[in-house]
Amino acid sequence: MLRTLIHKTAWEMDRMAKPDVARRLSDKVSMRNYRANRLVCEAADRAMQVHGAIGYSRHKPFEHIYRHHRRYRITEGSEEIQMRRVAQYLFGYRRET
């Protein structure tokens, strides 16, 4: 479901001018970004848990995923900022103009 929502949002972005994207789709991008990063981190965390200490070594591919996607939760806009942007839209503090 998330992949389909990401594709739909990307499709909408391709058909708009940049100022319109920022105004009309920023809440959707925030929702997708938040959920996708959480999903990847949860999956990597579960893989690490299943494999134990060997999962944290550089011999397993999900060690890289675990380290980098945890970082993306911060560098792509912290989860608090993503949630705040969605809440602004939902509660009417940030309207389309």
DAZI-V159954 format. One record per pair of residues at least 12 apart in sequence whose ideal C-beta (glycine too) atoms are under 10 Angstrom apart, sorted by the first residue. I is the first residue (numbers start at 0). J is the second residue. Records with the same first field share a line. If there is no record, write none. Layout:
I: J / J
This chain:
0: 34
1: 30 / 31 / 34 / 35 / 37 / 38
2: 31 / 35
4: 27 / 30 / 31 / 34 / 35
5: 27 / 28 / 31 / 32 / 34 / 35
6: 31
7: 27 / 31
8: 20 / 24 / 27 / 28 / 30 / 31 / 32
9: 24 / 28 / 31
11: 23 / 24 / 27 / 28
12: 24 / 27 / 28
19: 95
22: 93 / 94 / 95 / 96
23: 95 / 96
24: 95
25: 84 / 85 / 87 / 88 / 93 / 95
26: 81 / 84 / 85 / 86 / 87 / 88 / 89 / 93 / 95
27: 85 / 88
28: 76 / 81 / 84 / 85
29: 76 / 78 / 80 / 81 / 82 / 83 / 84 / 85 / 86 / 87 / 88
30: 81 / 82 / 84 / 85 / 88
31: 81
32: 71 / 72 / 75 / 76 / 78 / 80 / 81 / 84
33: 72 / 75 / 76 / 77 / 78 / 79 / 80 / 81 / 82 / 84 / 85
34: 81
35: 68 / 71 / 75
36: 68 / 69 / 70 / 71 / 72 / 73 / 75 / 76 / 78 / 81
37: 68 / 72 / 78 / 81
38: 68
39: 61 / 64 / 65 / 67 / 68 / 69 / 71 / 72
40: 64 / 65 / 68 / 69 / 71 / 72
41: 68
42: 61 / 64 / 65 / 68
43: 60 / 61 / 62 / 63 / 64 / 65 / 66 / 67 / 68 / 69
44: 61 / 64 / 65 / 68 / 69
45: 61
46: 59 / 60 / 61 / 62 / 64 / 65
47: 59 / 61 / 62 / 64 / 65
49: 61
50: 62
